[in-house]
Amino acid sequence: MALLERVSALLRANVNDLIDKAEDPEKMLKQLVLDMENQLLQVKTQVAIAISDQHLLEKKRKEHESSAEEWHKKAELAVDKGKDDLARAALERALSHEQMTTGFAQQIEDQTHEADSLRSALRKLEQKLTETRSRCEMLIAQHRRARIVGKANQVRQKIDASQKGASIDRLKLRVAGAEAENAAHHELLGGDSLEDKFALLEREERIEGLLRDLKERQGKSA
């Protein structure tokens, strides 16, 4: 994500080095804080989107789970009426919805990981921004004093010595992307290959087994 790369670049910035290279250190430091505030706002937006997507995926999973239950009930009704063909068709639908439920469950797991990672990154960025504001205020004050006494170079050397090794820590953000396609859809698309024919044969056998189990539970012979 380009956003996370920009955030990472800001967090890797060495404030002291930036001051040494800047023509106007005060302006540069203020811009650094402003950039971090803008990135923080964007990360907050991404967190909200990730949580929203997580809720949407959960809603879809529940819908397919409910549909699977409804088709199982319809299969039971068909068996009661002696309509085996209808029962098979209903079981086929139920099986399809169960596969979709499994697919959405996997997406929810991935999305949950992404949302958690973003929330963690947001907390770290907020902390770094607070630290950067304080450090920038201090450095600006030091730079102003240096200009007043005419010893800007000497003051910068003292700042470098006292803050040696105190550069902003690297923050690595890794966000797992959600799957682009639901694998369950592909399982439902039939083909003409030998593998597809055997897959269809196994599916029909599974449905027949479900039908027999359903009949046995209702006290009827297959």
C-alpha positions in Angstrom: 0.0 0.0 0.0 1.4 3.4 -1.0 -0.1 5.0 2.1 1.9 2.6 4.4 5.0 3.2 2.4 4.7 7.0 2.9 4.1 6.5 6.6 7.1 4.2 6.9 9.3 6.8 5.1 8.2 9.5 7.6 9.0 7.2 10.5 12.5 6.5 9.2 13.3 10.1 8.9 16.2 11.3 10.9 15.2 14.7 12.3 18.8 15.9 12.9 19.9 15.0 9.4 16.9 16.9 8.0 17.8 20.0 10.0 21.4 19.9 8.7 20.3 19.7 5.1 17.4 22.2 5.3 17.7 25.8 4.2 14.9 26.7 6.6 14.9 24.2 9.5 11.8 25.6 11.2 9.7 25.4 8.1 11.0 21.8 7.4 10.1 20.6 10.9 6.6 22.1 10.8 6.1 20.4 7.4 7.3 17.1 8.9 4.7 17.3 11.6 2.0 18.3 9.2 2.8 15.4 6.9 2.6 13.0 9.8 -0.7 14.4 10.9 -2.1 14.0 7.3 -0.8 10.4 7.2 -2.4 9.7 10.6 -5.8 10.8 9.3 -5.5 8.6 6.3 -4.5 5.6 8.4 -7.6 6.2 10.6 -9.7 6.2 7.5 -8.2 2.9 6.4 -8.9 1.4 9.8 -12.5 2.4 9.5 -12.8 0.9 6.0 -11.1 -2.4 7.1 -13.6 -2.7 10.0 -16.5 -1.9 7.8 -15.4 -4.6 5.2 -15.0 -7.1 8.1 -18.7 -6.5 9.1 -19.9 -6.8 5.5 -18.1 -10.1 5.1 -19.6 -11.4 8.3 -23.0 -10.4 7.1 -22.5 -12.3 3.8 -21.3 -15.4 5.7 -24.4 -15.4 7.8 -26.7 -15.0 4.8 -25.2 -18.0 3.1 -25.3 -20.0 6.3 -29.0 -19.2 6.7 -29.7 -20.1 3.0 -28.0 -23.4 3.5 -30.3 -24.2 6.5 -33.4 -23.2 4.5 -32.5 -25.5 1.6 -31.9 -28.4 4.0 -35.4 -27.8 5.3 -36.8 -27.8 1.8 -35.0 -31.1 1.1 -36.7 -32.6 4.2 -40.1 -31.4 2.9 -39.4 -32.9 -0.5 -38.5 -36.3 1.1 -41.8 -36.1 3.1 -43.7 -35.7 -0.2 -41.7 -38.4 -1.9 -40.1 -36.0 -4.3 -36.5 -37.3 -4.5 -35.6 -35.1 -7.5 -36.6 -32.0 -5.6 -34.8 -33.2 -2.6 -31.6 -33.7 -4.6 -31.9 -30.2 -6.1 -32.4 -28.7 -2.7 -29.4 -30.5 -1.3 -27.4 -29.2 -4.2 -28.3 -25.7 -3.3 -27.6 -26.3 0.3 -24.2 -27.6 -0.5 -23.4 -24.6 -2.7 -24.3 -22.2 0.1 -22.2 -24.2 2.6 -19.2 -23.8 0.3 -19.8 -20.1 0.0 -20.1 -19.9 3.8 -16.7 -21.5 4.1 -15.2 -19.1 1.6 -16.5 -16.1 3.4 -15.2 -17.4 6.7 -11.7 -17.5 5.3 -12.0 -14.0 4.0 -13.2 -12.9 7.5 -10.2 -14.4 9.1 -7.9 -12.6 6.6 -9.8 -9.3 7.0 -9.6 -9.6 10.8 -5.9 -9.9 10.6 -5.7 -6.9 8.3 -7.9 -4.8 10.6 -5.8 -5.8 13.7 -2.6 -4.9 11.9 -3.9 -1.5 10.9 -5.1 -0.7 14.4 -1.7 -1.7 15.8 0.0 0.6 13.2 -2.4 3.4 14.1 -1.5 3.2 17.8 2.3 3.3 17.0 1.9 6.2 14.5 0.0 8.2 17.1 2.7 7.6 19.6 5.4 8.5 17.1 3.6 11.7 16.1 3.4 12.8 19.8 7.1 12.2 20.2 7.9 14.0 17.0 5.9 17.1 17.9 7.8 17.4 21.2 11.1 16.8 19.6 10.4 19.3 16.8 9.3 22.0 19.2 12.5 21.5 21.1 14.7 21.5 18.0 13.0 24.7 16.7 13.7 26.4 20.0 17.3 25.4 19.9 17.7 26.6 16.3 16.2 30.0 17.2 18.6 30.3 20.1 21.5 29.4 17.8 20.6 32.1 15.4 20.3 34.7 18.1 23.8 34.0 19.6 25.3 33.6 16.1 26.5 30.1 16.9 24.2 27.9 14.9 26.9 25.4 13.9 28.1 24.9 17.5 24.6 24.4 18.8 23.8 21.9 16.0 26.9 19.9 17.0 25.7 19.8 20.6 22.3 18.6 19.5 23.8 15.9 17.3 26.0 14.7 20.2 23.2 14.7 22.8 20.8 13.0 20.6 23.1 10.6 18.8 21.4 7.4 18.0 18.0 8.9 18.8 16.6 8.9 15.3 13.0 7.9 14.8 12.7 4.1 14.9 11.7 2.2 11.8 8.1 1.1 11.8 7.3 -1.7 9.4 3.6 -2.1 8.4 2.6 -5.3 6.8 -1.1 -5.7 5.9 -2.4 -8.8 4.5 -4.6 -8.1 1.5 -8.0 -9.7 1.3 -8.5 -12.3 -1.4 -9.6 -10.9 -4.7 -11.9 -13.8 -5.6 -13.8 -16.3 -3.6 -12.4 -19.8 -4.2 -15.8 -21.3 -3.7 -17.1 -19.8 -6.9 -14.5 -21.7 -8.9 -15.6 -25.0 -7.3 -19.1 -24.4 -8.6 -18.1 -23.8 -12.2 -18.3 -27.0 -14.1 -15.9 -27.9 -17.0 -15.4 -30.5 -19.7 -12.1 -31.9 -18.4 -11.7 -35.4 -17.0 -11.1 -33.9 -13.6 -14.3 -31.9 -13.8 -16.3 -35.0 -14.8 -15.0 -36.9 -11.8 -15.6 -34.0 -9.5 -19.3 -33.9 -10.8 -19.6 -37.6 -10.3 -18.3 -37.3 -6.7 -20.7 -34.4 -6.0 -23.7 -36.4 -7.2 -22.6 -39.3 -5.1 -22.4 -37.0 -2.0 -25.8 -35.6 -2.7 -27.2 -39.2 -3.0 -25.6 -39.9 0.4 -27.2 -36.9 1.9 -30.5 -37.9 0.5 -30.2 -41.4 2.0 -29.2 -40.0 5.4 -32.2 -37.7 5.3 -34.6 -40.5 4.5 -33.1 -42.7 7.3 -33.6 -39.9 9.8 -37.3 -39.7 8.7 -37.8 -43.4 8.9 -37.9 -44.1 5.1 -35.8 -46.3 2.9 -33.5 -44.9 0.4 
